[in-house]
Amino acid sequence: MELKRLDFIGSSRDNLKEFPDEVRQDIGYALFEVQKGEKPAGAKPLKGFGGAGVLEIIEDFIGDAYRAVYTVKFAKVVYVLHCFQKKSKSGIKTPQHEIDLIKQRLKAAEEDYKSHYK
């Protein structure tokens, strides 16, 4: 079994390191499943990205919600685009500034992939 490479865009690795240990371990294992070509139980497509190319891993821990957003659009690499604690108290929608950052980082991932893997 060949694992896909796992790359972090922007501050996503540092953000993930700030999560509680249990959340970090759960997300880390879920990303390992993604590297193996599987879809983790806690992952679902992120709305607004046209299909299942961008997904989010959802972890709830002691009343807080944590998200790790990644893309599987590329054959050789899984890019982690953003990791954040969701603070929205009104509704379940991901805040627009988080969506904008994810879109920006998805473009950066596309550029990285073109320059290293094509």
Secondary structure as GFF3:
##gff-version 3
##sequence-region A 1 118
A	DSSP	beta_strand	5	8	.	.	.	ID=ss1
A	DSSP	alpha_helix	12	17	.	.	.	ID=ss2
A	DSSP	alpha_helix	21	35	.	.	.	ID=ss3
A	DSSP	beta_strand	43	45	.	.	.	ID=ss4
A	DSSP	beta_strand	54	61	.	.	.	ID=ss5
A	DSSP	beta_strand	64	71	.	.	.	ID=ss6
A	DSSP	beta_strand	77	86	.	.	.	ID=ss7
A	DSSP	alpha_helix	96	117	.	.	.	ID=ss8
###
